[in-house]
Amino acid sequence: MLSIFTELYPHVMISATDPAYSLTIGDSASGSYSLTVMTVVVAIFLPVALACTAWTCYVFRKRLSARDFEPPGPPG
């Protein structure tokens, strides 16, 4: 993998039709505004996703065994 990336540098994708149309690292980078927006979105929703994951782990924390699936005995 390292040799492939070293050989391609600074290109990300090489054009089959014309080398002038190849995608470079600089051309594929996002703009400043989109990076700022995504930072705000991640700062808001990452804690929400982690809280949902923690709540799910808390709810399903008990291990089940075969005894949990046995039919209940007669009352009394």
CORDA-V980678 format. One record per run of one state. SS is the DSSP state (2 for helix, 1 for strand, 0 for the rest). FROM is the first residue (numbers start at 1). LEN is the number of residues. If there is no record, write none. Layout:
BEGIN
SS,FROM,LEN / SS,FROM,LEN
END
This chain:
BEGIN
0,1,1 / 2,2,7 / 0,9,2 / 1,11,3 / 0,14,5 / 2,19,3 / 0,22,1 / 1,23,2 / 2,25,4 / 0,29,3 / 2,32,28 / 0,60,6 / 2,66,4 / 0,70,7
END
